């Protein structure tokens, strides 16, 4: 038993390795962040944790670039060989799968709040097609080889992928009717910062928090006085639905909560529209097959039914 435990400790998390490889190839954490579609801060943190794991410096850090140390160069050779083997094996695994299986990767919020509630209706009509769903807020994991369809948040620019916009991004405060009844100041945008605000602790550079949302609406006091933070968006919405406070609602992710009045919009139509959106991706080099086309068309149909922003019912 001790030997098995030791072997597990020898291996760092795979995302640390991927951040190291991308940084070594790109020559900077900023360039690596664009390759992996995560923030520069997240790249730097993963590399630092990898160095702490081995207790060795892998990079010499400059003002805007990084250079491998001797130990880093040696480590990169082994890392690339190992990852190449893993990528080939992973590709072969997906190639060997039956074609009636369509693999979909999506962010945690889309998978939990938008996609999963709709899968039952799809299966009733297309019971021959199997759906394999991977949920992750790590863009690199979602973009991995073998995913037939991918749903990500961004600006629609992913090299080597065909992108179709599912829906835009409209963000507004939400809470339960009971919370608004007990806290009528929630209907006053100038008083929101004094209430219980639910945050999402995201490392994604474009993820909107309360300070940003208030600032975009011209509020000078943008620092929440009382807040609680969750590491995923679905948890923040669940907390709001349980009356814990006000959360920021992404229109197309919480439309069912609004329709059932689990959540309401205390500020009516006050919202922020961003330049980002949620996109359906498929690799340009991938070989098409009918089952994937059916799922892709179904996803686009589902999004078109709710693409136009609709006002929520106000308590």
ZAMARGU-4260 file (C-alpha; in steps of 0.2 Angstrom, whole numbers, plus 5000, padded with zeros to 4 digits):
<rodrens>
0) 5000/5000/5000 | 5014/5013/5004 | 5022/5010/4987 | 5006/5012/4977 | 5003/5029/4987
5) 5020/5034/4983 | 5018/5031/4964 | 5002/5041/4964 | 5011/5056/4972 | 5025/5055/4959
10) 5013/5060/4945 | 5007/5079/4945 | 4990/5083/4938 | 4989/5082/4919 | 4984/5101/4917
15) 5000/5106/4925 | 5010/5096/4912 | 4999/5103/4898 | 5002/5121/4904 | 5021/5117/4905
20) 5022/5110/4887 | 5012/5125/4880 | 5023/5138/4889 | 5039/5129/4883 | 5033/5129/4865
25) 5026/5146/4865 | 5040/5155/4875 | 5028/5164/4886 | 5014/5162/4898 | 5003/5174/4889
30) 5005/5165/4872 | 5002/5148/4881 | 4986/5155/4888 | 4980/5159/4870 | 4984/5141/4865
35) 4975/5133/4879 | 4961/5146/4880 | 4963/5149/4899 | 4970/5165/4908 | 4988/5169/4909
40) 4987/5169/4928 | 4980/5151/4927 | 4995/5146/4916 | 5007/5154/4928 | 4999/5146/4943
45) 4999/5128/4935 | 5018/5130/4930 | 5022/5136/4948 | 5013/5121/4956 | 5022/5109/4944
50) 5039/5117/4949 | 5034/5115/4968 | 5029/5097/4964 | 5046/5093/4958 | 5055/5106/4969
55) 5064/5112/4954 | 5064/5128/4943 | 5059/5123/4925 | 5059/5141/4918 | 5069/5157/4919
60) 5056/5171/4919 | 5059/5187/4910 | 5047/5202/4909 | 5036/5195/4895 | 5044/5178/4891
65) 5050/5162/4899 | 5066/5152/4895 | 5068/5133/4899 | 5081/5129/4912 | 5093/5114/4909
70) 5081/5103/4919 | 5066/5111/4910 | 5073/5106/4893 | 5077/5088/4899 | 5059/5087/4906
75) 5051/5094/4890 | 5059/5080/4880 | 5051/5066/4891 | 5034/5076/4892 | 5032/5078/4873
80) 5036/5059/4871 | 5024/5054/4884 | 5010/5066/4878 | 5012/5060/4860 | 5010/5042/4865
85) 4994/5047/4875 | 4987/5058/4861 | 4989/5044/4849 | 4981/5031/4861 | 4967/5043/4865
90) 4963/5046/4846 | 4963/5027/4843 | 4951/5024/4857 | 4939/5036/4849 | 4941/5030/4832
95) 4937/5012/4838 | 4921/5018/4846 | 4904/5014/4837 | 4898/5028/4826 | 4882/5029/4834
100) 4890/5037/4849 | 4892/5056/4848 | 4904/5064/4861 | 4900/5081/4867 | 4911/5092/4878
105) 4904/5108/4886 | 4907/5119/4901 | 4900/5114/4917 | 4887/5128/4916 | 4881/5123/4899
110) 4881/5104/4902 | 4872/5106/4919 | 4859/5120/4916 | 4856/5120/4897 | 4861/5103/4889
115) 4856/5090/4902 | 4838/5096/4904 | 4836/5094/4885 | 4843/5077/4883 | 4828/5067/4887
120) 4818/5075/4873 | 4832/5071/4861 | 4833/5053/4866 | 4814/5050/4864 | 4816/5054/4846
125) 4833/5048/4843 | 4835/5033/4854 | 4848/5024/4843 | 4861/5038/4845 | 4871/5038/4861
130) 4877/5054/4869 | 4894/5054/4878 | 4895/5071/4888 | 4911/5078/4895 | 4909/5093/4907
135) 4923/5104/4911 | 4928/5122/4913 | 4945/5119/4906 | 4944/5124/4888 | 4959/5113/4884
140) 4950/5098/4890 | 4935/5102/4880 | 4945/5104/4864 | 4954/5088/4866 | 4955/5075/4852
145) 4940/5064/4850 | 4927/5076/4854 | 4914/5076/4840 | 4905/5092/4846 | 4911/5106/4858
150) 4901/5120/4867 | 4912/5134/4873 | 4910/5152/4878 | 4921/5165/4868 | 4922/5176/4853
155) 4919/5163/4840 | 4937/5162/4835 | 4945/5145/4837 | 4958/5140/4824 | 4955/5123/4815
160) 4937/5123/4821 | 4921/5127/4812 | 4910/5138/4824 | 4892/5141/4825 | 4884/5153/4837
165) 4872/5145/4849 | 4867/5160/4859 | 4874/5177/4865 | 4877/5183/4882 | 4865/5193/4892
170) 4868/5195/4911 | 4857/5201/4925 | 4854/5199/4943 | 4842/5185/4949 | 4835/5180/4966
175) 4820/5171/4973 | 4803/5180/4975 | 4805/5177/4994 | 4822/5185/4994 | 4815/5201/4985
180) 4801/5201/4997 | 4812/5201/5012 | 4825/5213/5004 | 4815/5225/4993 | 4831/5235/4991
185) 4836/5222/4978 | 4825/5231/4966 | 4837/5246/4967 | 4853/5245/4957 | 4862/5257/4968
190) 4859/5246/4984 | 4864/5229/4977 | 4882/5230/4984 | 4875/5230/5001 | 4866/5214/4999
195) 4871/5196/4999 | 4879/5194/4982 | 4884/5176/4975 | 4900/5176/4966 | 4908/5163/4954
200) 4927/5161/4958 | 4932/5158/4939 | 4950/5160/4932 | 4943/5163/4915 | 4948/5181/4910
205) 4931/5186/4902 | 4920/5179/4916 | 4909/5193/4923 | 4908/5196/4941 | 4898/5208/4952
210) 4910/5222/4952 | 4911/5222/4933 | 4892/5221/4931 | 4889/5235/4942 | 4903/5246/4934
215) 4896/5242/4916 | 4879/5249/4923 | 4887/5265/4929 | 4887/5261/4948 | 4902/5269/4957
220) 4902/5258/4972 | 4906/5241/4964 | 4914/5232/4978 | 4901/5220/4986 | 4901/5222/5005
225) 4894/5204/5008 | 4897/5190/4996 | 4899/5171/4995 | 4909/5162/4982 | 4907/5146/4973
230) 4919/5138/4961 | 4906/5133/4948 | 4892/5143/4940 | 4878/5129/4943 | 4882/5130/4961
235) 4879/5148/4962 | 4862/5147/4953 | 4858/5133/4965 | 4862/5144/4980 | 4852/5158/4973
240) 4837/5147/4970 | 4839/5142/4989 | 4837/5160/4994 | 4855/5163/4999 | 4856/5179/4989
245) 4858/5188/4972 | 4867/5179/4958 | 4871/5185/4941 | 4860/5175/4928 | 4865/5171/4911
250) 4849/5172/4901 | 4850/5156/4891 | 4857/5146/4905 | 4843/5150/4918 | 4828/5152/4907
255) 4819/5137/4915 | 4822/5144/4932 | 4814/5160/4926 | 4799/5151/4918 | 4795/5141/4934
260) 4798/5157/4944 | 4811/5148/4955 | 4821/5164/4951 | 4815/5182/4945 | 4824/5197/4939
265) 4822/5211/4953 | 4829/5224/4941 | 4817/5220/4926 | 4826/5222/4910 | 4842/5230/4917
270) 4856/5219/4910 | 4873/5219/4902 | 4875/5212/4884 | 4893/5206/4881 | 4903/5203/4865
275) 4905/5185/4870 | 4893/5170/4867 | 4892/5151/4867 | 4897/5142/4851 | 4896/5125/4844
280) 4912/5119/4838 | 4918/5104/4827 | 4935/5101/4821 | 4938/5105/4803 | 4949/5090/4800
285) 4936/5078/4807 | 4927/5065/4797 | 4908/5069/4796 | 4896/5055/4800 | 4876/5056/4800
290) 4874/5054/4819 | 4885/5069/4823 | 4875/5079/4810 | 4859/5075/4818 | 4865/5080/4835
295) 4872/5096/4828 | 4856/5101/4820 | 4846/5097/4835 | 4857/5108/4846 | 4856/5123/4833
300) 4837/5120/4833 | 4836/5121/4852 | 4846/5137/4853 | 4836/5145/4839 | 4820/5143/4849
305) 4827/5153/4863 | 4840/5164/4854 | 4830/5180/4856 | 4832/5188/4873 | 4816/5188/4882
310) 4811/5198/4898 | 4808/5188/4913 | 4792/5190/4923 | 4795/5202/4938 | 4789/5199/4955
</rodrens>
